[in-house]
Amino acid sequence: MAWPVLGYVVFAGGLALNYDVARRMDAGSPSCFLNSHQAGGCLFEALLSPFVVLGGGAMVAGYAWKLGEHDAGLDLGSGRLPKDTSNLRTFGLILGGLGLLVTEVLDFYVLSKVETCNGIESAGVVDIHGCFSSVKTLALVGDAASLLVGVGAPMVGYGFGYHNYVGRHSQPQLSLLPLATPGGAGLALVGSL
């Protein structure tokens, strides 16, 4: 049970890191710039935060995969028909994909802002706060979009884990059925393999 909790803690840490970088950029903090006393400034943290978020999502999805396999094993072991998890997988992929797309586009924009503002700051332009306008709002929107990944990851993990286990452990279902053809009749072997 520690994996999903740890995964969501890492996920939340990435969101907090992303917001903190945007807050400091919006405030015009001197620690955000490459020529300050901190190595890398906000650029390093802005590059790191999406990977932390995705790492937490991957931990949650991995646990959900194992949970899906476990539930499928219980269902097949007790003789119950397996559940159809296609809707769960599809909805999770849509949520997660939309969250990833929005998050990555906003992260790219924020990183390009950091680079642009670092160039302006090195050139000696004073209005650094104006350079980072709207970055904090974009970070909040990006964090909200990342929450879609946090919701979609366990859905996808569970759905695919369940489906994978059923596919590997179920017996082929074959039937011999009558088949009408234009030239006569015959038999057809149908089923799921």
C-alpha positions in Angstrom: 0.0 0.0 0.0 3.0 2.3 0.3 3.6 2.6 -3.5 0.4 4.6 -4.4 0.9 6.8 -1.3 4.5 7.4 -2.2 3.6 7.9 -5.8 1.1 10.6 -5.0 3.5 12.3 -2.5 6.1 12.4 -5.3 3.4 13.6 -7.7 2.3 16.4 -5.3 6.0 17.3 -4.8 6.4 17.9 -8.5 3.3 20.1 -8.6 4.6 22.1 -5.6 8.0 22.5 -7.2 6.4 23.7 -10.4 4.3 26.2 -8.6 7.3 27.4 -6.5 9.3 28.1 -9.6 6.5 30.1 -11.1 5.9 32.0 -7.9 9.6 32.9 -7.7 9.7 33.9 -11.4 6.6 36.0 -11.0 8.1 37.8 -7.9 11.3 38.5 -9.9 13.4 36.5 -7.4 17.2 36.9 -8.0 17.6 33.2 -7.4 15.9 32.4 -10.7 18.7 33.6 -13.0 21.6 31.7 -14.4 24.2 34.3 -13.4 23.1 34.3 -9.8 24.9 32.5 -7.0 22.7 29.4 -7.4 23.7 27.0 -10.2 21.0 26.9 -12.8 18.4 28.9 -11.0 14.8 28.3 -12.0 15.7 26.7 -15.3 16.9 23.5 -13.5 13.8 23.3 -11.3 11.5 24.1 -14.2 13.1 21.2 -16.1 12.9 18.9 -13.2 9.3 19.4 -12.0 7.6 17.7 -15.0 9.8 14.6 -14.5 8.9 14.5 -10.8 5.2 14.7 -11.6 5.5 12.0 -14.3 7.6 9.8 -12.0 4.9 9.9 -9.3 2.2 9.1 -11.9 4.3 6.2 -13.1 4.5 4.8 -9.6 0.8 5.0 -9.1 0.1 3.4 -12.6 2.5 0.6 -11.7 0.7 -0.2 -8.5 -2.6 0.0 -10.3 -1.3 -2.4 -12.9 -0.4 -5.0 -10.2 -3.8 -4.4 -8.5 -5.6 -5.0 -11.8 -3.6 -8.3 -12.3 -4.5 -9.3 -8.7 -8.2 -8.7 -9.2 -8.2 -10.5 -12.6 -6.5 -13.5 -10.9 -9.2 -13.5 -8.2 -12.0 -13.3 -10.8 -10.6 -16.1 -13.0 -9.7 -18.2 -9.9 -13.2 -18.1 -8.6 -14.8 -18.9 -11.9 -16.3 -15.5 -12.5 -16.4 -14.0 -15.9 -13.7 -11.4 -16.4 -14.8 -7.7 -16.3 -14.6 -5.6 -19.4 -12.1 -2.8 -18.6 -12.0 -1.2 -22.1 -14.0 1.8 -21.0 -11.7 2.3 -18.0 -8.6 2.1 -20.2 -10.0 4.4 -22.8 -11.2 7.1 -20.4 -7.9 6.9 -18.5 -5.9 7.3 -21.7 -8.0 10.3 -22.8 -7.6 12.0 -19.4 -4.0 11.2 -19.1 -3.2 12.1 -22.7 -5.0 15.4 -22.4 -3.3 16.2 -19.1 0.1 15.4 -20.6 -0.5 17.4 -23.7 -1.6 20.5 -21.8 1.2 20.1 -19.2 4.0 19.7 -21.7 2.9 22.6 -23.9 2.7 24.9 -20.8 6.0 23.5 -19.5 7.7 24.3 -22.9 6.3 27.8 -22.8 7.5 28.4 -19.2 10.9 27.0 -20.1 11.1 29.3 -23.1 10.1 32.2 -20.8 12.9 31.3 -18.4 15.5 31.3 -21.2 14.2 34.6 -22.6 14.2 36.3 -19.3 17.7 34.9 -18.4 18.9 36.5 -21.7 17.2 39.8 -20.8 18.6 39.8 -17.3 22.2 39.1 -18.6 21.8 42.0 -20.9 21.2 44.3 -17.9 17.5 45.0 -18.5 15.9 46.0 -15.2 12.2 45.1 -15.7 12.6 41.4 -15.1 9.2 41.2 -13.3 7.4 42.2 -16.4 9.3 39.5 -18.4 7.7 36.8 -16.2 4.2 38.1 -16.3 1.5 35.4 -16.4 3.9 32.5 -15.7 2.3 31.9 -12.3 -1.1 31.6 -13.8 0.2 29.3 -16.5 1.8 27.1 -13.8 -1.5 26.8 -11.9 -3.2 25.8 -15.2 -0.4 23.3 -15.8 -0.7 21.9 -12.3 -4.5 21.5 -12.8 -3.8 19.7 -16.1 -1.3 17.5 -14.3 -4.1 16.4 -12.0 -5.7 14.8 -15.0 -2.6 12.6 -15.3 -2.9 11.7 -11.6 -6.5 10.6 -12.2 -5.8 8.9 -15.5 -2.7 7.0 -14.5 -4.3 4.5 -12.1 -7.3 4.0 -14.4 -5.0 3.1 -17.3 -2.7 1.0 -15.0 -5.6 -1.0 -13.6 -7.4 -1.5 -16.9 -4.4 -2.7 -18.8 -3.1 -4.8 -15.9 -6.5 -6.6 -15.6 -6.8 -7.0 -19.4 -3.2 -8.3 -19.7 -3.7 -10.9 -16.9 -7.0 -12.1 -18.4 -5.3 -12.4 -21.9 -2.4 -14.5 -20.5 -4.4 -16.8 -18.2 -7.8 -17.4 -19.8 -8.5 -20.5 -21.8 -9.4 -20.1 -25.5 -13.1 -20.1 -26.1 -13.8 -22.1 -29.3 -17.1 -23.1 -30.8 -18.1 -25.0 -33.9 -21.1 -23.3 -35.5 -23.1 -24.0 -38.7 -22.1 -21.7 -41.6 -24.3 -20.9 -44.5 -22.4 -20.0 -47.7 -23.7 -19.2 -51.2 -22.5 -22.6 -52.4 -24.0 -24.7 -49.6 -23.4 -25.1 -45.9 -20.4 -25.9 -43.7 -19.0 -25.5 -40.2 -17.1 -22.5 -38.8 -14.6 -22.5 -35.9 -15.1 -19.3 -34.0 -14.0 -17.9 -30.7 -11.4 -15.9 -28.9 -7.9 -17.1 -28.7 
